[in-house]
Amino acid sequence: MKKISLFLTFFLMLQIGVQAQDENPKVQLAVRAGLNGSTLLIPKSTIQNESAFGYNSTQKMKLGATAGLVADIRLKEKLYLQTGILYTWQRTGQTQTAQYTDSSAVYHSLTSDNIYTTHHLKVPLMLFYHSSAEKNHFVAGAGIYVDAALAGRITYNGSEVTSSSSEGQKSYIMAGDFNPYTKEPKQIRYSLADDEFINTYPLKEGRVLNRMDFGISMELGYQISQFYIGVHADFGLLNIMNPNFTQHKYVQRNLNFQLMVGYRIN
């Protein structure tokens, strides 16, 4: 919270230092809000590393929300440096499947649906080109961002079918719900599909996801006097999966799209 207060204080000081009568101040403050869509990027190398388990993964983009404060610092007449602080509520869906035979000659077929719900603070650092000095004009920008995850939840729902010559075929229902950013013990609840028996399967202790992310940002928008509308994309460069939690070289990267509207304060 102290870091957030420092950011807000910095922006307020910038605003106080700008003269109200200046129609094109050197520092322009604006509020932003809008919708975002998030998904996960899994490289082919990860699928290949998991090939022994017949693993596959399908990502589903889900809607979230974005809001924050940005500052555009004029470097030249049409060139601006933008920074700020943005809160993003991100939601991602994922379906995973696996088929393999274990060392006891038991065949496993698993399917799971996972929902990632996470809360982030993002700090962008981007260069923007304004097509005109007039009030209405196009804007294009590119740069980097730093992302710190504040909290989150992974909801896991799945099913498993096992078959062997000694025990025949069994069907299980699986469920789990945990914070991926803490070291608290995590477990999956197993229940036989045809009775009330419930067992638990403990997952490896430790964080599932890394809190920090870093990546490339791009944006295209249109300024209409004090108002702004734009589309924005963040491409994560870091692996958000904690390598201490996964047994193999499993990689997931963030991909986030935003549709935002804004209002220039000064």
C-alpha positions as CSV (number, residue, x, y, z in Angstrom):
1,M,0.0,0.0,0.0
2,K,2.9,2.4,0.7
3,K,4.1,2.0,-2.9
4,I,0.6,2.7,-4.3
5,S,0.5,5.9,-2.1
6,L,3.8,7.0,-3.5
7,F,2.6,6.6,-7.0
8,L,-0.6,8.6,-6.4
9,T,1.3,11.3,-4.6
10,F,3.7,11.6,-7.5
11,F,0.9,12.0,-10.0
12,L,-0.9,14.6,-7.8
13,M,2.3,16.6,-7.5
14,L,2.6,16.6,-11.3
15,Q,-0.9,17.8,-11.6
16,I,-0.4,20.7,-9.1
17,G,2.7,21.8,-11.1
18,V,0.8,22.2,-14.3
19,Q,-0.8,25.6,-15.0
20,A,-4.5,25.4,-15.7
21,Q,-4.4,28.0,-18.5
22,D,-2.0,25.9,-20.6
23,E,-4.1,24.2,-23.3
24,N,-1.3,21.7,-24.0
25,P,0.6,21.1,-20.7
26,K,3.8,19.2,-20.6
27,V,2.3,16.6,-18.3
28,Q,-1.2,15.4,-19.1
29,L,-3.0,13.3,-16.5
30,A,-5.9,11.0,-17.5
31,V,-8.1,8.3,-15.9
32,R,-8.6,5.1,-17.7
33,A,-11.2,2.3,-17.3
34,G,-12.5,-0.6,-19.5
35,L,-12.7,-4.3,-20.1
36,N,-9.9,-6.8,-20.6
37,G,-9.7,-10.3,-22.0
38,S,-7.0,-12.6,-20.7
39,T,-5.5,-16.0,-21.8
40,L,-2.4,-18.0,-21.4
41,L,0.3,-18.7,-24.0
42,I,1.8,-22.2,-23.7
43,P,4.7,-22.9,-26.1
44,K,5.0,-26.1,-28.1
45,S,8.1,-27.1,-26.2
46,T,6.0,-27.4,-23.0
47,I,3.5,-29.7,-24.8
48,Q,6.4,-31.8,-26.1
49,N,7.9,-32.0,-22.6
50,E,4.6,-33.4,-21.3
51,S,4.2,-35.8,-24.3
52,A,4.9,-38.9,-22.2
53,F,1.6,-38.1,-20.3
54,G,-0.4,-37.5,-23.5
55,Y,-0.9,-33.9,-22.3
56,N,-2.7,-31.2,-24.1
57,S,-4.1,-27.8,-23.1
58,T,-6.7,-25.5,-24.5
59,Q,-7.0,-21.8,-23.4
60,K,-10.2,-19.8,-23.1
61,M,-10.3,-16.0,-22.9
62,K,-12.5,-14.6,-20.2
63,L,-13.6,-11.0,-19.5
64,G,-12.2,-8.9,-16.7
65,A,-11.8,-5.2,-15.9
66,T,-9.1,-2.5,-15.9
67,A,-8.9,1.0,-14.2
68,G,-6.2,3.4,-13.3
69,L,-4.4,6.7,-13.8
70,V,-1.8,7.5,-16.5
71,A,0.5,10.5,-17.1
72,D,1.6,11.5,-20.6
73,I,4.9,13.5,-20.5
74,R,5.5,15.5,-23.7
75,L,9.0,15.0,-25.0
76,K,8.4,16.7,-28.4
77,E,5.4,18.1,-30.1
78,K,4.0,14.8,-31.1
79,L,6.0,12.4,-29.0
80,Y,5.0,11.5,-25.4
81,L,6.3,9.2,-22.7
82,Q,3.5,7.5,-20.8
83,T,3.6,5.9,-17.3
84,G,1.0,5.3,-14.6
85,I,-0.6,2.7,-12.4
86,L,-3.4,0.4,-13.5
87,Y,-5.4,-2.2,-11.6
88,T,-6.5,-5.2,-13.6
89,W,-8.9,-8.0,-12.7
90,Q,-8.0,-10.9,-15.0
91,R,-9.9,-14.1,-15.7
92,T,-8.6,-17.0,-17.7
93,G,-10.1,-20.4,-18.6
94,Q,-8.1,-23.6,-19.3
95,T,-9.0,-27.1,-20.3
96,Q,-6.3,-29.8,-19.7
97,T,-6.3,-33.4,-20.8
98,A,-3.8,-36.3,-20.2
99,Q,-3.7,-40.0,-20.9
100,Y,-0.9,-42.3,-19.7
101,T,-0.2,-45.7,-18.1
102,D,1.6,-45.7,-14.8
103,S,4.3,-48.1,-13.4
104,S,1.5,-50.3,-12.0
105,A,0.0,-50.8,-15.5
106,V,-3.0,-48.7,-14.6
107,Y,-4.3,-46.5,-17.4
108,H,-5.3,-42.9,-16.5
109,S,-7.5,-40.6,-18.6
110,L,-7.9,-37.1,-17.1
111,T,-9.8,-34.0,-18.0
112,S,-9.9,-30.7,-16.0
113,D,-11.3,-27.3,-16.4
114,N,-9.4,-24.5,-14.6
115,I,-10.4,-21.0,-13.9
116,Y,-7.7,-18.4,-13.0
117,T,-9.0,-15.3,-11.3
118,T,-6.2,-12.9,-10.5
119,H,-5.7,-9.2,-9.4
120,H,-2.8,-7.2,-10.6
121,L,-1.1,-3.8,-10.4
122,K,0.6,-2.8,-13.7
123,V,3.0,0.0,-14.4
124,P,3.5,0.8,-18.1
125,L,6.4,2.7,-19.7
126,M,5.5,3.5,-23.3
127,L,6.4,5.9,-26.1
128,F,3.3,7.4,-27.8
129,Y,3.1,9.2,-31.2
130,H,0.3,11.6,-31.7
131,S,-0.7,12.2,-35.3
132,S,-1.6,15.8,-34.7
133,A,-1.5,18.6,-32.2
134,E,-5.3,19.1,-32.8
135,K,-7.8,18.0,-30.2
136,N,-9.0,15.1,-32.3
137,H,-6.3,12.7,-33.6
138,F,-5.0,9.2,-33.7
139,V,-2.5,7.8,-31.1
140,A,-0.1,4.9,-31.4
141,G,2.3,3.6,-28.7
142,A,4.6,0.8,-27.7
143,G,6.8,0.0,-24.7
144,I,7.1,-2.3,-21.7
145,Y,5.2,-3.0,-18.5
146,V,5.9,-4.4,-15.1
147,D,3.1,-6.4,-13.4
148,A,2.8,-7.4,-9.7
149,A,0.0,-9.9,-8.8
150,L,-1.8,-9.0,-5.6
151,A,-4.0,-12.0,-5.1
152,G,-5.7,-14.8,-7.0
153,R,-7.6,-18.0,-7.0
154,I,-7.5,-21.1,-9.2
155,T,-10.7,-23.2,-9.3
156,Y,-10.1,-26.8,-10.5
157,N,-12.9,-29.1,-11.6
158,G,-12.1,-32.4,-13.4
159,S,-12.7,-36.1,-13.9
160,E,-10.5,-39.1,-14.2
161,V,-11.1,-42.6,-15.5
162,T,-8.7,-45.4,-14.5
163,S,-8.7,-49.0,-15.8
164,S,-6.6,-52.0,-15.0
165,S,-6.8,-55.8,-15.3
166,S,-7.0,-56.2,-11.6
167,E,-9.5,-53.5,-10.6
168,G,-11.4,-52.9,-13.8
169,Q,-12.6,-49.3,-14.6
170,K,-13.3,-46.6,-12.1
171,S,-14.5,-43.0,-12.5
172,Y,-13.6,-40.1,-10.3
173,I,-14.7,-36.5,-9.8
174,M,-12.0,-34.1,-8.8
175,A,-12.3,-30.5,-7.4
176,G,-9.9,-27.9,-5.8
177,D,-9.8,-24.3,-5.0
178,F,-6.7,-22.5,-3.8
179,N,-4.6,-19.3,-3.8
180,P,-1.7,-19.9,-6.4
181,Y,0.5,-17.2,-4.9
182,T,0.9,-18.5,-1.3
183,K,2.8,-21.4,0.2
184,E,-0.2,-22.8,2.0
185,P,-0.8,-26.6,1.5
186,K,-3.0,-27.3,-1.5
187,Q,-5.0,-30.4,-2.3
188,I,-7.4,-31.9,-4.8
189,R,-10.6,-33.6,-3.5
190,Y,-11.3,-37.0,-5.2
191,S,-14.7,-38.7,-5.0
192,L,-15.9,-41.9,-6.8
193,A,-18.5,-41.0,-9.3
194,D,-21.0,-43.6,-8.1
195,D,-20.9,-43.2,-4.2
196,E,-20.1,-40.7,-1.4
197,F,-16.5,-41.7,-0.8
198,I,-14.2,-38.7,-0.8
199,N,-10.4,-38.7,-0.6
200,T,-7.8,-35.9,-0.9
201,Y,-4.7,-35.8,-3.0
202,P,-2.1,-33.3,-1.7
203,L,-0.3,-31.2,-4.3
204,K,3.3,-30.2,-3.9
205,E,3.7,-27.4,-1.4
206,G,4.7,-23.9,-2.6
207,R,3.6,-21.2,-4.9
208,V,1.9,-22.3,-8.2
209,L,2.3,-19.0,-9.9
210,N,5.0,-16.3,-9.8
211,R,3.8,-12.8,-8.7
212,M,6.0,-10.8,-11.0
213,D,5.6,-10.4,-14.7
214,F,7.3,-8.3,-17.4
215,G,6.4,-7.8,-21.0
216,I,5.8,-5.8,-24.1
217,S,2.8,-3.4,-24.6
218,M,1.2,-2.0,-27.7
219,E,-1.7,0.4,-28.0
220,L,-3.7,2.2,-30.7
221,G,-6.3,4.8,-29.9
222,Y,-8.1,8.0,-30.8
223,Q,-8.2,11.2,-28.8
224,I,-11.5,13.2,-28.9
225,S,-10.9,16.4,-27.1
226,Q,-10.6,15.4,-23.4
227,F,-11.9,11.9,-24.1
228,Y,-10.0,8.8,-25.3
229,I,-10.8,5.4,-26.6
230,G,-8.1,2.8,-27.3
231,V,-7.2,-0.9,-27.7
232,H,-4.2,-2.2,-25.8
233,A,-2.3,-5.5,-25.7
234,D,0.2,-6.9,-23.1
235,F,2.4,-9.8,-24.1
236,G,4.1,-11.4,-21.1
237,L,7.8,-12.4,-21.5
238,L,8.3,-14.3,-18.2
239,N,7.1,-17.7,-17.2
240,I,4.4,-17.2,-14.6
241,M,4.6,-20.9,-13.5
242,N,6.8,-21.4,-10.4
243,P,9.5,-23.9,-11.5
244,N,9.7,-25.3,-8.0
245,F,6.1,-26.4,-8.2
246,T,6.2,-28.1,-11.6
247,Q,8.2,-31.3,-12.1
248,H,9.0,-30.5,-15.8
249,K,9.9,-27.5,-17.8
250,Y,6.3,-26.2,-17.9
251,V,5.9,-22.7,-19.3
252,Q,2.9,-20.4,-19.2
253,R,2.9,-16.7,-20.3
254,N,0.3,-14.0,-19.9
255,L,-1.6,-12.5,-22.8
256,N,-4.0,-9.6,-22.1
257,F,-6.1,-7.4,-24.3
258,Q,-7.9,-4.2,-23.1
259,L,-10.6,-2.0,-24.5
260,M,-10.4,1.3,-22.6
261,V,-11.9,4.7,-22.4
262,G,-10.3,7.6,-20.8
263,Y,-10.7,11.2,-19.7
264,R,-8.0,13.8,-19.6
265,I,-8.0,15.6,-16.2
266,N,-5.9,18.7,-17.2
